[in-house]
Amino acid sequence: MNNLTDELAGLGMIAGLLLIAFSKEQVEDEMISRLRLEALQWSIYANYVVLAIAMLAVYDTAFIDVMVYNMFTVLLVFIGRFRWLLHRHTNTLLTL
């Protein structure tokens, strides 16, 4: 019988990151939607840059390891970028 620890950990991480990334904010307006879209677009660009670099620099079975980690890059970069944009936006509003 196979050990399913890696698969369950991956599924749990995907589910958790999706819940964090797309949970509704307390104030969900057009600006939040724009920030969300900008962060998602930025994370897709970052993901494909990482993929292109990996295709040029990593070979053999190590490439599979890079691809496994690259699955999470989109959500991780999206969460980081969205939170940073949201923080910057709220600080801008507070200083006005």
ABEGO torsion letter per residue (X at the ends): XBBAAAAAAAAAAAAAAAAAAABBBABBBAAAAAAAAAAAAAAAAAAAAAAAAAAAABBEAAAAAAAAAAAAAAAAAAAAAAAAAAAAAAAAAAAX
